[in-house]
Amino acid sequence: MNYIFYLNQISLKEAGLTGNEAKKLSYYELKNMAQIKKKFEEGIIQVKDYGKKLEEKHIDLRLQKFVVTSLGFERVCFEKVGNIPPL
């Protein structure tokens, strides 16, 4: 199994939050922030594109794709992109 991660970060200043405010957000609130959604959309496009190129080059590759976004150093959210490739 091989993995590809698209990592990005949103600063607390960019989100307009303090560290304590970020820590108090539920995962649902965090995932639905406009800045987080935008980073996820960008990341999904990038990881699919790069993953497709890798899979074309390496036919036997079983690639798991993930998008990970952090809000400062306080919070992290992630999403798996696509399904697990068959054996």
N, CA, C and O of each residue as an XYZ file, in Angstrom:
348
protein
N       0.842     -1.163      0.000
C       0.000      0.000      0.000
C       0.898      1.240      0.000
O       1.870      1.316      0.751
N       0.565      2.185     -0.833
C       1.299      3.436     -0.900
C       0.350      4.585     -0.549
O      -0.861      4.493     -0.748
N       0.922      5.654     -0.030
C       0.121      6.778      0.434
C       0.613      8.074     -0.181
O       1.808      8.265     -0.407
N      -0.338      8.963     -0.446
C       0.005     10.309     -0.881
C      -0.821     11.270     -0.025
O      -2.034     11.111      0.115
N      -0.149     12.261      0.537
C      -0.799     13.253      1.386
C      -0.618     14.633      0.771
O       0.479     14.998      0.347
N      -1.692     15.387      0.728
C      -1.602     16.790      0.344
C      -1.782     17.577      1.635
O      -2.853     17.543      2.242
N      -0.748     18.276      2.050
C      -0.755     19.004      3.320
C      -0.831     20.500      3.079
O      -0.142     21.038      2.213
N      -1.678     21.169      3.857
C      -1.709     22.624      3.813
C      -2.108     23.160      5.167
O      -2.583     22.420      6.030
N      -1.911     24.460      5.347
C      -2.148     25.071      6.642
C      -2.846     26.411      6.474
O      -2.595     27.150      5.521
N      -3.714     26.702      7.409
C      -4.360     28.013      7.489
C      -3.912     28.623      8.802
O      -4.023     27.989      9.851
N      -3.409     29.839      8.757
C      -2.976     30.485      9.992
C      -4.196     30.921     10.796
O      -5.275     31.154     10.251
N      -3.996     31.023     12.095
C      -5.081     31.502     12.949
C      -5.481     32.919     12.549
O      -6.660     33.275     12.576
N      -4.486     33.720     12.179
C      -4.762     35.094     11.759
C      -5.649     35.096     10.516
O      -6.618     35.851     10.445
N      -5.319     34.250      9.535
C      -6.107     34.144      8.309
C      -7.547     33.715      8.618
O      -8.486     34.159      7.957
N      -7.712     32.859      9.616
C      -9.046     32.373      9.993
C      -9.767     33.351     10.915
O     -10.971     33.228     11.141
N      -9.029     34.321     11.445
C      -9.634     35.294     12.353
C      -9.963     34.695     13.714
O     -10.944     35.085     14.347
N      -9.143     33.747     14.164
C      -9.386     33.069     15.433
C      -8.155     33.115     16.326
O      -7.034     33.313     15.857
N      -8.384     32.930     17.616
C      -7.281     32.732     18.551
C      -7.080     31.228     18.707
O      -7.908     30.433     18.262
N      -5.986     30.851     19.334
C      -5.730     29.439     19.573
C      -6.818     28.795     20.418
O      -7.247     27.676     20.134
N      -7.264     29.491     21.452
C      -8.325     28.949     22.312
C      -9.637     28.794     21.558
O     -10.349     27.808     21.754
N      -9.966     29.749     20.701
C     -11.195     29.645     19.902
C     -11.113     28.444     18.956
O     -12.086     27.710     18.786
N      -9.955     28.257     18.349
C      -9.771     27.128     17.426
C      -9.925     25.796     18.160
O     -10.530     24.861     17.635
N      -9.384     25.710     19.359
C      -9.469     24.467     20.138
C     -10.903     24.129     20.520
O     -11.240     22.956     20.683
N     -11.749     25.141     20.664
C     -13.135     24.924     21.085
C     -14.068     24.521     19.940
O     -15.191     24.078     20.182
N     -13.610     24.673     18.701
C     -14.458     24.313     17.558
C     -14.678     22.809     17.509
O     -13.760     22.030     17.764
N     -15.901     22.405     17.181
C     -16.151     20.987     16.941
C     -15.519     20.622     15.599
O     -15.199     21.499     14.797
N     -15.344     19.334     15.365
C     -14.786     18.914     14.081
C     -15.689     19.368     12.945
O     -15.207     19.780     11.890
N     -16.995     19.295     13.157
C     -17.969     19.726     12.143
C     -17.807     21.220     11.847
O     -17.803     21.619     10.683
N     -17.675     22.046     12.884
C     -17.488     23.488     12.697
C     -16.183     23.768     11.964
O     -16.124     24.611     11.068
N     -15.146     23.053     12.358
C     -13.837     23.215     11.729
C     -13.906     22.869     10.245
O     -13.445     23.635      9.398
N     -14.479     21.721      9.941
C     -14.547     21.234      8.560
C     -15.418     22.120      7.668
O     -15.248     22.129      6.449
N     -16.344     22.861      8.268
C     -17.244     23.712      7.500
C     -16.820     25.171      7.427
O     -17.558     26.002      6.898
N     -15.642     25.495      7.951
C     -15.123     26.857      7.801
C     -14.792     27.096      6.329
O     -14.256     26.214      5.657
N     -15.109     28.280      5.837
C     -14.893     28.594      4.419
C     -13.435     28.383      4.005
O     -13.171     27.848      2.929
N     -12.491     28.798      4.846
C     -11.066     28.654      4.509
C     -10.661     27.183      4.433
O      -9.894     26.793      3.553
N     -11.173     26.375      5.348
C     -10.857     24.947      5.353
C     -11.457     24.286      4.110
O     -10.789     23.502      3.436
N     -12.713     24.603      3.812
C     -13.369     24.029      2.630
C     -12.580     24.341      1.367
O     -12.382     23.475      0.516
N     -12.129     25.594      1.255
C     -11.368     26.004      0.067
C     -10.067     25.205     -0.044
O      -9.717     24.735     -1.126
N      -9.357     25.053      1.064
C      -8.097     24.286      1.045
C      -8.348     22.822      0.693
O      -7.558     22.204     -0.020
N      -9.461     22.269      1.203
C      -9.792     20.885      0.879
C     -10.106     20.736     -0.604
O      -9.661     19.778     -1.236
N     -10.859     21.665     -1.161
C     -11.176     21.597     -2.592
C      -9.911     21.640     -3.433
O      -9.757     20.861     -4.374
N      -9.010     22.547     -3.093
C      -7.725     22.637     -3.800
C      -6.932     21.346     -3.640
O      -6.378     20.823     -4.607
N      -6.883     20.843     -2.423
C      -6.114     19.630     -2.133
C      -6.651     18.405     -2.849
O      -5.879     17.584     -3.344
N      -7.968     18.278     -2.908
C      -8.567     17.128     -3.584
C      -8.213     17.138     -5.062
O      -7.891     16.093     -5.628
N      -8.268     18.290     -5.685
C      -7.891     18.399     -7.101
C      -6.428     18.003     -7.284
O      -6.098     17.236     -8.188
N      -5.558     18.524     -6.433
C      -4.125     18.246     -6.549
C      -3.805     16.779     -6.314
O      -3.051     16.178     -7.079
N      -4.375     16.195     -5.256
C      -4.036     14.809     -4.928
C      -4.594     13.849     -5.986
O      -3.963     12.837     -6.289
N      -5.754     14.152     -6.544
C      -6.293     13.305     -7.613
C      -5.419     13.388     -8.860
O      -5.126     12.370     -9.488
N      -5.003     14.606     -9.216
C      -4.183     14.799    -10.410
C      -2.825     14.110    -10.258
O      -2.399     13.363    -11.139
N      -2.154     14.364     -9.144
C      -0.839     13.768     -8.935
C      -0.952     12.251     -8.786
O      -0.118     11.506     -9.299
N      -1.994     11.801     -8.077
C      -2.209     10.367     -7.912
C      -2.437      9.674     -9.239
O      -1.927      8.578     -9.469
N      -3.203     10.312    -10.114
C      -3.478      9.741    -11.438
C      -2.177      9.575    -12.224
O      -1.958      8.547    -12.866
N      -1.316     10.593    -12.169
C      -0.035     10.517    -12.879
C       0.838      9.393    -12.326
O       1.481      8.667    -13.085
N       0.856      9.254    -11.008
C       1.647      8.173    -10.402
C       1.090      6.806    -10.785
O       1.850      5.888    -11.092
N      -0.238      6.669    -10.768
C      -0.865      5.388    -11.089
C      -0.674      5.023    -12.557
O      -0.586      3.841    -12.889
N      -0.610      6.012    -13.435
C      -0.345      5.731    -14.849
C       1.094      5.262    -15.047
O       1.365      4.395    -15.876
N       2.007      5.843    -14.279
C       3.420      5.501    -14.408
C       3.738      4.159    -13.739
O       4.571      3.398    -14.232
N       3.078      3.876    -12.625
C       3.328      2.653    -11.851
C       2.013      1.882    -11.775
O       1.208      2.108    -10.872
N       1.803      0.992    -12.701
C       0.525      0.305    -12.867
C       0.126     -0.510    -11.633
O      -1.061     -0.587    -11.315
N       1.070     -1.109    -10.942
C       0.750     -1.959     -9.788
C       0.658     -1.177     -8.474
O       0.637     -1.782     -7.402
N       0.605      0.118     -8.538
C       0.564      0.974     -7.356
C      -0.825      0.945     -6.713
O      -1.830      1.167     -7.388
N      -0.877      0.674     -5.423
C      -2.139      0.738     -4.656
C      -2.067      1.999     -3.810
O      -1.560      1.975     -2.688
N      -2.564      3.072     -4.337
C      -2.370      4.398     -3.753
C      -3.571      4.848     -2.931
O      -4.700      4.883     -3.420
N      -3.310      5.187     -1.686
C      -4.303      5.799     -0.810
C      -4.038      7.303     -0.828
O      -2.895      7.737     -0.684
N      -5.091      8.092     -1.005
C      -4.921      9.550     -1.121
C      -5.620     10.254      0.039
O      -6.750      9.923      0.397
N      -4.918     11.240      0.621
C      -5.462     12.000      1.741
C      -5.181     13.487      1.560
O      -4.153     13.880      1.008
N      -6.116     14.302      2.036
C      -5.916     15.743      2.127
C      -5.938     16.090      3.609
O      -6.854     15.700      4.333
N      -4.923     16.826      4.057
C      -4.790     17.197      5.458
C      -4.618     18.710      5.544
O      -3.783     19.292      4.851
N      -5.418     19.337      6.403
C      -5.329     20.783      6.598
C      -5.242     21.076      8.084
O      -6.005     20.530      8.881
N      -4.308     21.941      8.453
C      -4.201     22.328      9.856
C      -4.653     23.775     10.009
O      -4.509     24.596      9.103
N      -5.196     24.053     11.169
C      -5.564     25.416     11.542
C      -4.571     25.828     12.605
O      -4.692     25.457     13.773
N      -3.587     26.602     12.180
C      -2.480     26.927     13.069
C      -1.800     25.641     13.498
O      -1.648     24.710     12.708
N      -1.389     25.602     14.772
C      -0.828     24.371     15.336
C      -1.832     23.720     16.281
O      -1.529     22.731     16.949
N      -3.038     24.294     16.325
C      -4.038     23.847     17.283
C      -4.919     22.698     16.791
O      -5.282     21.816     17.569
N      -5.262     22.708     15.501
C      -6.241     21.738     14.990
C      -5.796     21.167     13.653
O      -5.089     21.815     12.882
N      -6.228     19.940     13.401
C      -5.961     19.277     12.128
C      -7.235     18.567     11.701
O      -7.916     17.954     12.523
N      -7.554     18.650     10.419
C      -8.639     17.829      9.888
C      -8.143     17.190      8.594
O      -7.262     17.721      7.916
N      -8.721     16.053      8.271
C      -8.259     15.312      7.102
C      -9.425     14.616      6.441
O     -10.501     14.463      7.020
N      -9.181     14.195      5.206
C     -10.197     13.479      4.448
C      -9.504     12.513      3.501
O      -8.526     12.861      2.839
N     -10.027     11.299      3.447
C      -9.537     10.322      2.491
C     -10.224     10.588      1.156
O     -11.429     10.833      1.108
N      -9.460     10.540      0.087
C      -9.973     10.807     -1.255
C     -10.023      9.498     -2.025
O      -9.007      8.818     -2.164
N     -11.200      9.143     -2.528
C     -11.340      7.919     -3.312
C     -11.462      6.686     -2.447
O     -11.571      6.761     -1.224
N     -11.440      5.543     -3.122
C     -11.570      4.244     -2.461
C     -10.248      3.526     -2.423
O      -9.307      3.890     -3.128
N     -10.180      2.498     -1.595
C      -8.977      1.664     -1.549
C      -8.904      0.870     -2.847
O      -9.865      0.192     -3.210
N      -7.782      0.943     -3.545
C      -7.646      0.179     -4.794
C      -7.680     -1.315     -4.523
O      -7.202     -1.759     -3.479
N      -8.238     -2.104     -5.443
C      -8.281     -3.562     -5.253
C      -6.887     -4.180     -5.331
O      -5.957     -3.588     -5.878
N      -6.764     -5.371     -4.777
C      -5.483     -6.089     -4.822
C      -5.147     -6.547     -6.207
O      -4.103     -7.165     -6.416
